[in-house]
Amino acid sequence: MYIQDTICAIATAPGGAIGIIRVSGPDAITITNRIFVSTASPVPLTERKPYTLTFGEIVDEQKEIVDEVLVSLFHAPHSYTGEDSTEISCHGSPYILQKIMQLLIDQGCRSAKAGEYTQRAFLNGKMDLSQAEAVADLIASTSEAAHHLALNQMRGELSRELGKLRNQLLHLTSLMELELDFSDHEDLEFANRSELQILAAQIESLINHLVESFSTGNAIKNGIPVAIIGDTNTGKSTLLNALVGDERSIVSNIHGTTRDIIEDTINIQGITFRFIDTAGIRQTDDAIETLGIERSFKALKQAKIVILMYDLQRPSDDFYIFYQKIQSHLANKQIILVLNKCDLVSNIPVHLPEKITQTLIPQSNIVTVSAKQKISIDRLLSLLVTIVNLPEITHRNIIVTNIRHYEALTHALKSIHRVQKGISINLPNDLISQDLRECIFHLSDIVGEVTTDAVLENIFKHFCIGK
């Protein structure tokens, strides 16, 4: 694709000692040369070798020096965008950066839109769409696991896996359609139904694996959601503050102090956990507190891990009554029972009261702490890492982290299910072939082979300026 205009943008965050301005497009080198003077050699940038650094000065219209800079040269197609490109490294002064931007625009550049460099890289065939999306994920990664997953996708691991699936589907489709071409010869069979059923089952298994990986991938990318749930005044807000090391929640002896959801994240052993402090669940006539309790149940539904708080000063019967209220909301979740305020009781029972043991929470998932005194908080943090049981992320892991990819894979899975059913009940080849092509379409959508302009605009508008 030929792009006619040349763009420029500041590619570094404000406040640093060094700033970088990126220029890309057909006239990138020519425009940069108009405002640049080499202090070592009269050879213009347009005649210099690519992949070199040139020291010199940026000058304005009156030939006044704006700054001393280094200019990096890249020739198409061997650049990030696939176009002629330059990168101007200057001092990080906001005035200097804006002045150089102004000079570039005056010479014919256009200020780049968010994500436009990566969008051009995609349009020029430097990467497919899933790799382009991984660039944004890599920039936004806040944990080691998220970094590994984004890097794997940017290197094309997901694209290669999808390519294998598409090739298998195309082979399956070609066999089906070959029979249609020779439909007048009833004795010819190119597609053995038993072999097709086996191949379709293999494809279904691979797609299903990718779909199921999204739960893990989404948790790694956005943080493992952990809801802190309990009756009023059991120490939920104090525990959140102890976990994140900051006074995020208001702590009070007054029942019903927490009226809304309060969130914060921490990184534990390379894994991001997103803690959610909730309103105490109880019967109340307070309309605002009731709304907070409704949000508590919503947070409980979204959580992957639930920390149940029990105040050791209170009767175990009270906790069991509370547990019965929320038990139906705890299905398919990892539960940690935190026995809080151990510093305020003289004798912590060696064996838990019967009402608590009836909750069926494993003994290994029960921790005695003092949130206020920060006793055994480290043990709780270690337990969180243990029970989340994330797979070890290597350079070969293929885990789906993008909701757009997940939706496309879900549609592809439905299509291959229809193919399997069609083969089993001997549907005509043309109908089965249509479902196969739908499956190929959805897989192709992930890497951008059939993506619309509207989808592209939505994806790249969420990138940062300069990338």
DRENDO-1510 file (C-alpha; in Angstrom, 1 decimal, always signed):
<recs>
REC; n; res; u; v; w
REC; 1; MET; +0.0; +0.0; +0.0 .
REC; 2; TYR; +1.5; +3.4; -1.0 .
REC; 3; ILE; +1.0; +6.1; +1.6 .
REC; 4; GLN; +1.6; +9.6; +0.2 .
REC; 5; ASP; +2.0; +11.8; +3.4 .
REC; 6; THR; +4.8; +12.0; +5.9 .
REC; 7; ILE; +4.0; +12.0; +9.6 .
REC; 8; CYS; +5.9; +13.0; +12.7 .
REC; 9; ALA; +5.4; +12.6; +16.5 .
REC; 10; ILE; +7.2; +12.9; +19.8 .
REC; 11; ALA; +7.9; +9.2; +20.8 .
REC; 12; THR; +9.1; +9.7; +24.4 .
REC; 13; ALA; +7.2; +10.6; +27.6 .
REC; 14; PRO; +7.6; +14.1; +28.9 .
REC; 15; GLY; +10.1; +14.9; +31.7 .
REC; 16; GLY; +13.1; +12.9; +30.5 .
REC; 17; ALA; +16.6; +14.1; +29.8 .
REC; 18; ILE; +16.3; +12.9; +26.2 .
REC; 19; GLY; +13.5; +13.2; +23.7 .
REC; 20; ILE; +12.9; +11.4; +20.4 .
REC; 21; ILE; +10.9; +12.6; +17.5 .
REC; 22; ARG; +9.9; +10.0; +14.8 .
REC; 23; VAL; +9.4; +10.9; +11.2 .
REC; 24; SER; +8.0; +8.4; +8.7 .
REC; 25; GLY; +6.8; +8.5; +5.1 .
REC; 26; PRO; +8.0; +9.1; +1.5 .
REC; 27; ASP; +9.6; +12.5; +2.3 .
REC; 28; ALA; +10.8; +11.7; +5.9 .
REC; 29; ILE; +14.5; +12.0; +5.0 .
REC; 30; THR; +14.1; +15.0; +2.7 .
REC; 31; ILE; +12.1; +17.0; +5.3 .
REC; 32; THR; +14.4; +16.1; +8.2 .
REC; 33; ASN; +17.4; +17.2; +6.0 .
REC; 34; ARG; +15.8; +20.7; +5.5 .
REC; 35; ILE; +16.0; +21.5; +9.2 .
REC; 36; PHE; +19.2; +19.6; +10.0 .
REC; 37; VAL; +22.9; +20.7; +9.6 .
REC; 38; SER; +25.7; +18.2; +10.1 .
REC; 39; THR; +28.6; +19.6; +12.2 .
REC; 40; ALA; +31.0; +17.0; +10.9 .
REC; 41; SER; +30.4; +16.7; +7.2 .
REC; 42; PRO; +28.5; +18.6; +4.4 .
REC; 43; VAL; +27.0; +15.4; +3.1 .
REC; 44; PRO; +23.2; +15.8; +3.3 .
REC; 45; LEU; +21.0; +13.1; +5.0 .
REC; 46; THR; +19.5; +12.2; +1.6 .
REC; 47; GLU; +22.9; +11.0; +0.5 .
REC; 48; ARG; +24.0; +9.2; +3.6 .
REC; 49; LYS; +23.9; +5.4; +4.2 .
REC; 50; PRO; +20.9; +4.0; +6.0 .
REC; 51; TYR; +21.2; +2.7; +9.6 .
REC; 52; THR; +23.7; +5.3; +10.5 .
REC; 53; LEU; +23.7; +8.1; +13.2 .
REC; 54; THR; +24.6; +11.6; +12.2 .
REC; 55; PHE; +25.5; +14.3; +14.8 .
REC; 56; GLY; +24.5; +17.9; +14.0 .
REC; 57; GLU; +22.1; +20.7; +14.8 .
REC; 58; ILE; +18.4; +21.5; +14.2 .
REC; 59; VAL; +18.1; +25.1; +12.9 .
REC; 60; ASP; +15.0; +27.3; +12.4 .
REC; 61; GLU; +14.1; +29.5; +9.4 .
REC; 62; GLN; +16.6; +32.2; +10.5 .
REC; 63; LYS; +19.3; +29.5; +10.8 .
REC; 64; GLU; +19.3; +29.9; +14.6 .
REC; 65; ILE; +20.3; +26.7; +16.4 .
REC; 66; VAL; +17.4; +25.0; +18.2 .
REC; 67; ASP; +19.4; +22.1; +19.6 .
REC; 68; GLU; +22.2; +19.6; +19.1 .
REC; 69; VAL; +20.8; +16.3; +18.0 .
REC; 70; LEU; +21.5; +12.8; +16.6 .
REC; 71; VAL; +19.6; +11.7; +13.6 .
REC; 72; SER; +19.0; +8.0; +12.8 .
REC; 73; LEU; +18.3; +7.0; +9.2 .
REC; 74; PHE; +16.2; +4.1; +8.0 .
REC; 75; HIS; +15.4; +3.3; +4.3 .
REC; 76; ALA; +12.3; +1.5; +3.1 .
REC; 77; PRO; +11.4; -1.3; +3.5 .
REC; 78; HIS; +13.8; -2.0; +6.3 .
REC; 79; SER; +12.3; +0.2; +9.0 .
REC; 80; TYR; +9.6; -0.2; +11.7 .
REC; 81; THR; +6.9; +1.2; +9.4 .
REC; 82; GLY; +8.3; -0.2; +6.2 .
REC; 83; GLU; +8.8; +3.4; +5.0 .
REC; 84; ASP; +11.7; +5.9; +4.8 .
REC; 85; SER; +12.1; +7.0; +8.4 .
REC; 86; THR; +14.2; +9.2; +10.7 .
REC; 87; GLU; +14.5; +9.5; +14.4 .
REC; 88; ILE; +15.7; +12.8; +15.9 .
REC; 89; SER; +17.2; +12.4; +19.4 .
REC; 90; CYS; +17.4; +15.8; +21.2 .
REC; 91; HIS; +17.3; +17.2; +24.7 .
REC; 92; GLY; +14.0; +16.5; +26.5 .
REC; 93; SER; +12.9; +20.1; +26.9 .
REC; 94; PRO; +9.2; +20.5; +26.0 .
REC; 95; TYR; +10.1; +23.7; +24.2 .
REC; 96; ILE; +12.8; +22.0; +22.1 .
REC; 97; LEU; +10.5; +19.1; +21.2 .
REC; 98; GLN; +7.6; +21.3; +20.3 .
REC; 99; LYS; +9.8; +23.6; +18.3 .
REC; 100; ILE; +11.3; +20.7; +16.2 .
REC; 101; MET; +7.7; +19.4; +15.7 .
REC; 102; GLN; +6.7; +22.8; +14.4 .
REC; 103; LEU; +9.6; +23.0; +12.0 .
REC; 104; LEU; +8.8; +19.5; +10.6 .
REC; 105; ILE; +5.2; +20.4; +10.1 .
REC; 106; ASP; +6.1; +23.7; +8.4 .
REC; 107; GLN; +8.3; +21.7; +6.0 .
REC; 108; GLY; +5.4; +19.4; +5.0 .
REC; 109; CYS; +4.9; +16.8; +7.8 .
REC; 110; ARG; +1.6; +15.9; +9.4 .
REC; 111; SER; +1.3; +15.3; +13.1 .
REC; 112; ALA; +0.7; +11.5; +13.6 .
REC; 113; LYS; -2.5; +10.1; +15.0 .
REC; 114; ALA; -2.4; +7.6; +17.9 .
REC; 115; GLY; -1.0; +4.2; +16.7 .
REC; 116; GLU; -0.3; +5.5; +13.2 .
REC; 117; TYR; +3.3; +4.2; +13.0 .
REC; 118; THR; +2.2; +0.7; +14.0 .
REC; 119; GLN; -0.8; +0.9; +11.7 .
REC; 120; ARG; +1.5; +1.8; +8.8 .
REC; 121; ALA; +3.7; -1.2; +9.7 .
REC; 122; PHE; +0.6; -3.4; +9.4 .
REC; 123; LEU; -0.5; -1.8; +6.1 .
REC; 124; ASN; +3.0; -2.2; +4.7 .
REC; 125; GLY; +3.2; -5.8; +5.6 .
REC; 126; LYS; +5.8; -5.5; +8.3 .
REC; 127; MET; +3.5; -7.4; +10.8 .
REC; 128; ASP; +0.0; -8.9; +10.8 .
REC; 129; LEU; -2.8; -7.4; +12.9 .
REC; 130; SER; -2.4; -9.7; +15.9 .
REC; 131; GLN; +1.3; -8.7; +16.1 .
REC; 132; ALA; +0.4; -5.0; +15.8 .
REC; 133; GLU; -2.1; -5.4; +18.7 .
REC; 134; ALA; +0.7; -7.1; +20.8 .
REC; 135; VAL; +2.8; -3.9; +20.5 .
REC; 136; ALA; +0.2; -2.0; +22.6 .
REC; 137; ASP; +0.0; -4.9; +25.1 .
REC; 138; LEU; +3.8; -5.0; +25.4 .
REC; 139; ILE; +3.9; -1.2; +26.2 .
REC; 140; ALA; +1.1; -1.7; +28.7 .
REC; 141; SER; +2.4; -4.8; +30.4 .
REC; 142; THR; +2.8; -4.5; +34.1 .
REC; 143; SER; +4.1; -8.0; +35.1 .
REC; 144; GLU; +6.6; -10.5; +33.9 .
REC; 145; ALA; +3.9; -12.9; +32.7 .
REC; 146; ALA; +2.0; -10.2; +30.7 .
REC; 147; HIS; +5.4; -9.1; +29.2 .
REC; 148; HIS; +6.1; -12.7; +28.0 .
REC; 149; LEU; +2.7; -13.2; +26.5 .
REC; 150; ALA; +2.8; -9.9; +24.6 .
REC; 151; LEU; +6.3; -10.6; +23.4 .
REC; 152; ASN; +5.3; -14.1; +22.2 .
REC; 153; GLN; +2.4; -12.7; +20.2 .
REC; 154; MET; +4.5; -9.8; +18.7 .
REC; 155; ARG; +7.0; -12.4; +17.5 .
REC; 156; GLY; +4.2; -14.2; +15.7 .
REC; 157; GLU; +3.6; -17.3; +17.8 .
REC; 158; LEU; -0.2; -16.9; +17.6 .
REC; 159; SER; +0.0; -16.0; +13.9 .
REC; 160; ARG; +1.9; -19.2; +13.2 .
REC; 161; GLU; -0.6; -21.4; +15.1 .
REC; 162; LEU; -3.5; -19.8; +13.3 .
REC; 163; GLY; -1.7; -20.3; +10.0 .
REC; 164; LYS; -1.4; -24.0; +10.7 .
REC; 165; LEU; -5.2; -24.1; +11.4 .
REC; 166; ARG; -6.0; -22.2; +8.3 .
REC; 167; ASN; -3.9; -24.5; +6.1 .
REC; 168; GLN; -5.7; -27.6; +7.6 .
REC; 169; LEU; -9.1; -25.9; +7.0 .
REC; 170; LEU; -8.1; -25.0; +3.4 .
REC; 171; HIS; -7.1; -28.6; +2.8 .
REC; 172; LEU; -10.4; -29.8; +4.1 .
REC; 173; THR; -12.3; -27.3; +2.0 .
REC; 174; SER; -10.4; -28.2; -1.2 .
REC; 175; LEU; -11.2; -31.9; -0.8 .
REC; 176; MET; -14.9; -31.0; -0.3 .
REC; 177; GLU; -15.0; -28.7; -3.3 .
REC; 178; LEU; -13.0; -31.0; -5.5 .
REC; 179; GLU; -15.8; -33.5; -5.2 .
REC; 180; LEU; -18.3; -30.8; -6.2 .
REC; 181; ASP; -16.3; -30.2; -9.4 .
REC; 182; PHE; -16.6; -33.8; -10.3 .
REC; 183; SER; -20.2; -34.3; -9.0 .
REC; 184; ASP; -21.1; -36.0; -12.4 .
REC; 185; HIS; -18.8; -38.9; -11.5 .
REC; 186; GLU; -20.5; -40.5; -8.6 .
REC; 187; ASP; -17.8; -43.1; -8.2 .
REC; 188; LEU; -15.1; -40.5; -7.4 .
REC; 189; GLU; -14.5; -39.6; -3.7 .
REC; 190; PHE; -11.7; -37.3; -2.8 .
REC; 191; ALA; -12.9; -36.6; +0.8 .
REC; 192; ASN; -13.2; -39.8; +2.9 .
REC; 193; ARG; -15.8; -38.9; +5.6 .
REC; 194; SER; -14.0; -40.8; +8.4 .
REC; 195; GLU; -10.7; -39.1; +7.7 .
REC; 196; LEU; -12.5; -35.7; +7.4 .
REC; 197; GLN; -14.2; -36.3; +10.8 .
REC; 198; ILE; -10.8; -37.0; +12.4 .
REC; 199; LEU; -9.2; -33.9; +10.8 .
REC; 200; ALA; -12.2; -31.7; +11.9 .
REC; 201; ALA; -11.9; -33.1; +15.5 .
REC; 202; GLN; -8.2; -32.2; +15.5 .
REC; 203; ILE; -9.0; -28.6; +14.3 .
REC; 204; GLU; -11.8; -28.3; +16.9 .
REC; 205; SER; -9.5; -29.4; +19.7 .
REC; 206; LEU; -6.9; -26.8; +18.8 .
REC; 207; ILE; -9.4; -23.9; +18.5 .
REC; 208; ASN; -11.1; -25.0; +21.7 .
REC; 209; HIS; -7.7; -24.9; +23.5 .
REC; 210; LEU; -7.1; -21.3; +22.3 .
REC; 211; VAL; -10.6; -20.3; +23.4 .
REC; 212; GLU; -10.1; -21.9; +26.9 .
REC; 213; SER; -6.7; -20.1; +27.3 .
REC; 214; PHE; -8.4; -16.7; +27.2 .
REC; 215; SER; -9.5; -17.1; +30.9 .
REC; 216; THR; -5.8; -17.4; +31.9 .
REC; 217; GLY; -4.6; -14.8; +29.3 .
REC; 218; ASN; -7.1; -12.2; +30.4 .
REC; 219; ALA; -6.2; -12.7; +34.0 .
REC; 220; ILE; -2.5; -12.3; +33.3 .
REC; 221; LYS; -3.1; -9.2; +31.1 .
REC; 222; ASN; -5.5; -7.3; +33.3 .
REC; 223; GLY; -4.6; -8.8; +36.7 .
REC; 224; ILE; -6.2; -11.6; +38.7 .
REC; 225; PRO; -9.4; -10.2; +40.3 .
REC; 226; VAL; -9.5; -10.9; +44.0 .
REC; 227; ALA; -12.6; -9.9; +45.9 .
REC; 228; ILE; -12.3; -9.3; +49.7 .
REC; 229; ILE; -15.7; -10.3; +51.1 .
REC; 230; GLY; -17.1; -10.4; +54.6 .
REC; 231; ASP; -19.5; -9.0; +57.2 .
REC; 232; THR; -19.2; -5.4; +58.3 .
REC; 233; ASN; -16.2; -4.6; +60.5 .
REC; 234; THR; -14.3; -7.8; +59.9 .
REC; 235; GLY; -11.2; -5.9; +58.7 .
REC; 236; LYS; -11.6; -6.0; +54.9 .
REC; 237; SER; -10.4; -2.4; +54.3 .
REC; 238; THR; -7.6; -2.9; +56.8 .
REC; 239; LEU; -6.5; -6.0; +54.9 .
REC; 240; LEU; -6.6; -4.2; +51.5 .
REC; 241; ASN; -4.4; -1.4; +53.0 .
REC; 242; ALA; -2.0; -4.1; +54.4 .
REC; 243; LEU; -1.8; -5.9; +51.1 .
REC; 244; VAL; -1.1; -2.9; +48.9 .
REC; 245; GLY; +1.0; -1.1; +51.4 .
REC; 246; ASP; -1.1; +2.1; +51.2 .
REC; 247; GLU; -4.1; +3.7; +53.0 .
REC; 248; ARG; -6.4; +3.1; +50.0 .
REC; 249; SER; -9.6; +2.4; +52.1 .
REC; 250; ILE; -11.1; +4.3; +55.0 .
REC; 251; VAL; -10.9; +2.3; +58.2 .
REC; 252; SER; -13.4; +2.8; +61.0 .
REC; 253; ASN; -15.2; +1.0; +63.8 .
REC; 254; ILE; -18.5; +2.2; +62.4 .
REC; 255; HIS; -20.4; -0.5; +60.6 .
REC; 256; GLY; -21.1; +0.1; +56.9 .
REC; 257; THR; -18.2; +2.6; +56.4 .
REC; 258; THR; -17.3; +1.1; +53.0 .
REC; 259; ARG; -20.1; +2.1; +50.6 .
REC; 260; ASP; -18.4; +1.5; +47.2 .
REC; 261; ILE; -15.9; -0.7; +45.5 .
REC; 262; ILE; -12.3; +0.2; +46.1 .
REC; 263; GLU; -9.6; -1.4; +43.9 .
REC; 264; ASP; -5.8; -1.5; +43.8 .
REC; 265; THR; -3.2; -3.8; +42.2 .
REC; 266; ILE; +0.1; -5.2; +43.3 .
REC; 267; ASN; +2.6; -7.5; +41.6 .
REC; 268; ILE; +3.5; -10.7; +43.5 .
REC; 269; GLN; +6.3; -12.9; +42.0 .
REC; 270; GLY; +5.7; -11.5; +38.5 .
REC; 271; ILE; +1.9; -11.8; +38.7 .
REC; 272; THR; -0.5; -8.9; +38.9 .
REC; 273; PHE; -3.4; -9.2; +41.4 .
REC; 274; ARG; -6.3; -6.8; +41.4 .
REC; 275; PHE; -7.7; -6.5; +44.9 .
REC; 276; ILE; -11.3; -5.3; +45.3 .
REC; 277; ASP; -12.4; -4.1; +48.7 .
REC; 278; THR; -16.2; -4.4; +49.0 .
REC; 279; ALA; -19.0; -3.1; +51.2 .
REC; 280; GLY; -19.8; -5.4; +54.2 .
REC; 281; ILE; -22.7; -7.7; +53.3 .
REC; 282; ARG; -25.6; -7.3; +55.7 .
REC; 283; GLN; -29.3; -6.3; +55.9 .
REC; 284; THR; -29.6; -2.5; +55.9 .
REC; 285; ASP; -32.2; +0.2; +55.2 .
REC; 286; ASP; -29.6; +2.6; +54.0 .
REC; 287; ALA; -30.1; +3.1; +50.3 .
REC; 288; ILE; -26.5; +4.0; +49.6 .
REC; 289; GLU; -25.1; +1.1; +51.6 .
REC; 290; THR; -27.6; -1.2; +49.8 .
REC; 291; LEU; -26.2; +0.0; +46.5 .
REC; 292; GLY; -22.6; -0.8; +47.7 .
REC; 293; ILE; -23.7; -4.3; +48.8 .
REC; 294; GLU; -25.2; -4.9; +45.3 .
REC; 295; ARG; -21.8; -3.9; +43.9 .
REC; 296; SER; -20.1; -6.3; +46.3 .
REC; 297; PHE; -22.1; -9.2; +44.8 .
REC; 298; LYS; -21.1; -8.0; +41.3 .
REC; 299; ALA; -17.5; -7.9; +42.3 .
REC; 300; LEU; -17.9; -11.4; +43.8 .
REC; 301; LYS; -19.2; -12.6; +40.4 .
REC; 302; GLN; -16.3; -11.2; +38.5 .
REC; 303; ALA; -13.6; -12.5; +41.0 .
REC; 304; LYS; -11.3; -15.4; +40.2 .
REC; 305; ILE; -10.2; -15.6; +43.9 .
REC; 306; VAL; -12.4; -14.7; +46.9 .
REC; 307; ILE; -10.9; -13.8; +50.3 .
REC; 308; LEU; -13.6; -14.5; +53.0 .
REC; 309; MET; -13.0; -12.5; +56.2 .
REC; 310; TYR; -13.8; -13.9; +59.6 .
REC; 311; ASP; -13.4; -11.8; +62.8 .
REC; 312; LEU; -11.9; -14.2; +65.5 .
REC; 313; GLN; -13.7; -12.1; +68.1 .
REC; 314; ARG; -17.1; -13.1; +66.8 .
REC; 315; PRO; -19.0; -16.3; +67.2 .
REC; 316; SER; -18.5; -18.9; +64.5 .
REC; 317; ASP; -22.2; -19.2; +64.1 .
REC; 318; ASP; -22.3; -15.6; +62.8 .
REC; 319; PHE; -19.8; -16.4; +60.1 .
REC; 320; TYR; -21.6; -19.5; +59.1 .
REC; 321; ILE; -24.9; -17.6; +58.7 .
REC; 322; PHE; -23.0; -15.1; +56.5 .
REC; 323; TYR; -21.4; -17.9; +54.5 .
REC; 324; GLN; -24.8; -19.4; +53.8 .
REC; 325; LYS; -25.9; -16.1; +52.3 .
REC; 326; ILE; -23.1; -16.0; +49.7 .
REC; 327; GLN; -22.4; -19.7; +49.2 .
REC; 328; SER; -24.3; -19.8; +45.9 .
REC; 329; HIS; -22.0; -17.1; +44.5 .
REC; 330; LEU; -18.8; -19.0; +45.2 .
REC; 331; ALA; -19.1; -21.8; +42.6 .
REC; 332; ASN; -15.9; -22.3; +40.5 .
REC; 333; LYS; -13.9; -19.8; +42.5 .
REC; 334; GLN; -10.8; -20.3; +44.6 .
REC; 335; ILE; -11.6; -19.5; +48.2 .
REC; 336; ILE; -9.2; -18.3; +50.9 .
REC; 337; LEU; -10.6; -18.0; +54.5 .
REC; 338; VAL; -8.8; -15.3; +56.4 .
REC; 339; LEU; -9.2; -15.5; +60.2 .
REC; 340; ASN; -8.5; -11.9; +61.2 .
REC; 341; LYS; -7.6; -10.0; +64.4 .
REC; 342; CYS; -5.4; -12.7; +65.9 .
REC; 343; ASP; -3.7; -10.0; +67.9 .
REC; 344; LEU; -6.9; -9.3; +69.9 .
REC; 345; VAL; -7.7; -12.8; +71.0 .
REC; 346; SER; -5.7; -14.7; +73.7 .
REC; 347; ASN; -6.3; -18.3; +72.5 .
REC; 348; ILE; -6.6; -19.0; +68.8 .
REC; 349; PRO; -8.3; -22.4; +68.5 .
REC; 350; VAL; -6.0; -25.2; +67.1 .
REC; 351; HIS; -9.1; -26.8; +65.6 .
REC; 352; LEU; -11.5; -24.4; +64.0 .
REC; 353; PRO; -15.1; -24.2; +65.3 .
REC; 354; GLU; -17.4; -26.8; +63.7 .
REC; 355; LYS; -19.5; -24.1; +61.9 .
REC; 356; ILE; -16.5; -22.9; +60.0 .
REC; 357; THR; -15.2; -26.4; +59.1 .
REC; 358; GLN; -18.7; -27.0; +57.5 .
REC; 359; THR; -17.8; -24.5; +54.8 .
REC; 360; LEU; -15.7; -27.1; +53.0 .
REC; 361; ILE; -12.8; -24.6; +52.5 .
REC; 362; PRO; -9.6; -26.6; +52.4 .
REC; 363; GLN; -7.4; -26.3; +55.5 .
REC; 364; SER; -4.5; -25.3; +53.3 .
REC; 365; ASN; -6.5; -22.2; +52.2 .
REC; 366; ILE; -7.1; -20.9; +55.7 .
REC; 367; VAL; -4.8; -18.2; +57.1 .
REC; 368; THR; -4.7; -16.6; +60.5 .
REC; 369; VAL; -3.7; -12.9; +60.3 .
REC; 370; SER; -3.8; -9.6; +61.9 .
REC; 371; ALA; -4.4; -7.1; +59.1 .
REC; 372; LYS; -3.9; -4.2; +61.5 .
REC; 373; GLN; -0.5; -5.4; +62.8 .
REC; 374; LYS; +0.4; -7.0; +59.4 .
REC; 375; ILE; +0.9; -10.4; +60.9 .
REC; 376; SER; +1.1; -13.3; +58.4 .
REC; 377; ILE; +0.4; -11.0; +55.4 .
REC; 378; ASP; +3.4; -12.5; +53.6 .
REC; 379; ARG; +1.9; -16.0; +54.1 .
REC; 380; LEU; -1.4; -14.8; +52.5 .
REC; 381; LEU; +0.5; -13.3; +49.6 .
REC; 382; SER; +2.3; -16.6; +49.0 .
REC; 383; LEU; -0.9; -18.5; +49.2 .
REC; 384; LEU; -2.4; -16.3; +46.5 .
REC; 385; VAL; +0.4; -17.1; +44.1 .
REC; 386; THR; +0.0; -20.8; +44.9 .
REC; 387; ILE; -3.7; -21.2; +44.4 .
REC; 388; VAL; -3.9; -19.1; +41.2 .
REC; 389; ASN; -1.7; -21.8; +39.7 .
REC; 390; LEU; -0.8; -20.0; +36.5 .
REC; 391; PRO; +1.2; -21.9; +33.9 .
REC; 392; GLU; +4.9; -21.1; +33.5 .
REC; 393; ILE; +5.0; -18.6; +30.6 .
REC; 394; THR; +7.8; -19.5; +28.1 .
REC; 395; HIS; +8.6; -18.1; +24.6 .
REC; 396; ARG; +6.5; -21.0; +23.2 .
REC; 397; ASN; +3.3; -20.3; +25.1 .
REC; 398; ILE; +0.3; -19.5; +23.0 .
REC; 399; ILE; -2.3; -18.0; +25.2 .
REC; 400; VAL; -5.1; -15.7; +24.0 .
REC; 401; THR; -5.2; -12.3; +25.8 .
REC; 402; ASN; -7.3; -10.2; +23.4 .
REC; 403; ILE; -11.1; -10.0; +23.6 .
REC; 404; ARG; -11.3; -9.5; +19.8 .
REC; 405; HIS; -9.3; -12.6; +19.2 .
REC; 406; TYR; -11.4; -14.5; +21.7 .
REC; 407; GLU; -14.7; -13.5; +20.0 .
REC; 408; ALA; -13.3; -14.5; +16.6 .
REC; 409; LEU; -12.1; -17.9; +17.9 .
REC; 410; THR; -15.5; -18.5; +19.5 .
REC; 411; HIS; -17.2; -17.9; +16.2 .
REC; 412; ALA; -14.7; -20.2; +14.5 .
REC; 413; LEU; -15.4; -22.9; +17.1 .
REC; 414; LYS; -19.1; -22.7; +16.4 .
REC; 415; SER; -18.4; -23.0; +12.7 .
REC; 416; ILE; -16.2; -26.1; +13.1 .
REC; 417; HIS; -18.9; -27.7; +15.3 .
REC; 418; ARG; -21.3; -27.3; +12.5 .
REC; 419; VAL; -18.8; -28.9; +10.2 .
REC; 420; GLN; -18.4; -31.9; +12.5 .
REC; 421; LYS; -22.2; -32.3; +12.7 .
REC; 422; GLY; -22.6; -31.9; +9.0 .
REC; 423; ILE; -20.0; -34.6; +8.3 .
REC; 424; SER; -21.7; -37.0; +10.8 .
REC; 425; ILE; -25.2; -36.6; +9.3 .
REC; 426; ASN; -23.9; -36.6; +5.7 .
REC; 427; LEU; -24.9; -33.1; +4.7 .
REC; 428; PRO; -24.0; -32.1; +1.1 .
REC; 429; ASN; -20.5; -31.0; +0.6 .
REC; 430; ASP; -21.5; -27.5; -0.5 .
REC; 431; LEU; -23.1; -26.8; +2.9 .
REC; 432; ILE; -20.2; -28.2; +4.9 .
REC; 433; SER; -17.8; -26.2; +2.7 .
REC; 434; GLN; -19.7; -23.0; +3.6 .
REC; 435; ASP; -19.2; -23.6; +7.3 .
REC; 436; LEU; -15.5; -24.4; +6.7 .
REC; 437; ARG; -15.1; -21.1; +4.9 .
REC; 438; GLU; -16.8; -19.3; +7.7 .
REC; 439; CYS; -14.3; -20.8; +10.1 .
REC; 440; ILE; -11.4; -19.7; +7.9 .
REC; 441; PHE; -12.9; -16.2; +7.7 .
REC; 442; HIS; -13.0; -15.8; +11.5 .
REC; 443; LEU; -9.4; -17.0; +11.9 .
REC; 444; SER; -8.3; -14.7; +9.1 .
REC; 445; ASP; -10.0; -11.8; +10.9 .
REC; 446; ILE; -7.6; -12.2; +13.8 .
REC; 447; VAL; -4.5; -11.5; +11.7 .
REC; 448; GLY; -6.2; -8.8; +9.7 .
REC; 449; GLU; -6.7; -10.5; +6.3 .
REC; 450; VAL; -10.4; -9.6; +6.2 .
REC; 451; THR; -10.6; -6.8; +8.7 .
REC; 452; THR; -12.6; -3.6; +7.9 .
REC; 453; ASP; -11.4; -0.1; +8.1 .
REC; 454; ALA; -13.7; +0.5; +11.1 .
REC; 455; VAL; -12.1; -2.3; +13.0 .
REC; 456; LEU; -8.6; -1.0; +12.2 .
REC; 457; GLU; -9.6; +2.5; +13.4 .
REC; 458; ASN; -11.0; +1.1; +16.7 .
REC; 459; ILE; -7.8; -0.9; +17.3 .
REC; 460; PHE; -5.2; +1.7; +16.6 .
REC; 461; LYS; -7.0; +4.7; +18.3 .
REC; 462; HIS; -6.2; +3.1; +21.7 .
REC; 463; PHE; -2.4; +3.2; +21.0 .
REC; 464; CYS; -0.2; +6.0; +22.4 .
REC; 465; ILE; +0.9; +8.8; +20.1 .
REC; 466; GLY; +4.4; +8.1; +18.6 .
REC; 467; LYS; +3.7; +4.3; +18.3 .
</recs>
